Amino acid sequence: MTASPHIAAALVVAGVATGAGLALSSPPPSPEPLVCELTLTEARRQVTVTAEAHARRPVQGTYVLEIDQRSAGGTSTIRQGGDFDLSAHEAAILATTRLSGRKRDVDARLTVTANGQTRTCSAITL
């Protein structure tokens, strides 16, 4: 099976929703204060991993983005994170990472902690 050009996973702070075969251009409707997107795209043998947050109301929190990349030489892991502070109806890119290779060799996890809750969403290529 060939991987689709876009794999997206949306994280709602109260639950996880995932989708494959599309890139979310806007977060799904949600009564939750925060929706996050984790998107992997591939172009010319480069993979871009983008972690984004959308706030319905003011929210502060932290995020950790972990990316595992497999190659003939083994596996490497990239881990980055930080704080975020979003106003109501604000969207922000939390992290963007570009890697050489193919999307099928990359797995990514975005963990977001806000309002006392922690959730993880994944983008795992097929």
N, C-alpha and C positions, 0 to 999 in steps of 0.2 A: 504494500500500500504506500502511496506517495503522500508525504506530509503536505497539508494545505499551506498556502502562502502566508497565512496568519494564524497564530494560535493565541487566544486571549483567555484570561481568567479574571473574573471580577470577584472581589472580596467585599462583602458587606460586613461591617463590624459585628453584627449579630449572627451572621451565617455566611456560608460560602456558596457561590454559584459559579459554575464554570461553563465555558463554551469553546468549541473547537471549530476551525474553519472560518473564523471571522475576526476582525479587529474591531473592538468597541470604539465607536466615535464619541459616544456619550454614555455615562453610566446608566444602568437600568433604574427605573423609578424605585425609590426606597424610602421608607420613613426613618431609616437609620441616619445618624448624623454624618457618616463617612462611608464613601464607596471608593475602593481602590481597584486599579487595573494593572495587570501584569501582561505585557505583550511582547512576543518574540516575532521579529520579521527577518527575512533573509533576502539579500540582494547581492549579486556578484560575489558569492562565496564569503560574505560577511553577515554576521548575525548581530542584530541590535536588540537589546533587552531594555524595555522601558517600564518603569514603575511609576504610576501616577495616582494621585488622590484627588477626590472631589468631595467637598464638604457642603452639606445642606444647611448646617448651622455652625457657629464657631466651635472648633475642636483643636486640641493639642494632643500630640502623641509622639511615638517613636516608630521607626521602621528598621528592618534588617532585610537586605536583599542578598540571597545566596545563589550563586550560579556555579553549576558543575559542568565542565566541558571535557568530553572524552576525545582522545586522539590515539594514534598508534603508539605514542610514547607514554600513555597512561591517562590519568584524570587530574585536572587542576580545578581548584575551587577559588572563587572570588567571593569575598564577603564585604559588604559595605552597608552602612546604616547611618542614622542620625535622627534628629528631632524635626518635627514639623509643627507649624502653627498656622491654621487656615481660618480665614474669616468665612462668614456665611456665603454660600454660593461661589466659593473660590475653588479653583482647580490648580494643581501644581504638579510638576514632574519631580518626583522624589529622587530618581536616579536614572541614568542612561548609561549603558555599557555597550561597546561595540567590540566584537570578537571576530577573528578570522576563522573561517570554517563553515560548517553547515548546521542548520537549525536542528537536524535530527541528532546531532551530537551534544546538544545543550539541554540541560534541565535547570529550571529556575524556581525559586521559592521566595515569596514576599511575605514577611511576618509584620503585622501592624498591631501596635498596642495603643489603644485610645479609650478614654472613658472607663478605665479599669478592666477592659476586656482585651484578650489577645487572640488573633485568628491568623491562619496561614493559608495562602492560596498558592497554587502551583501551576506552572506551564510546563508540561512534559510532552515532548514531541513524540509522535507515533511513527 
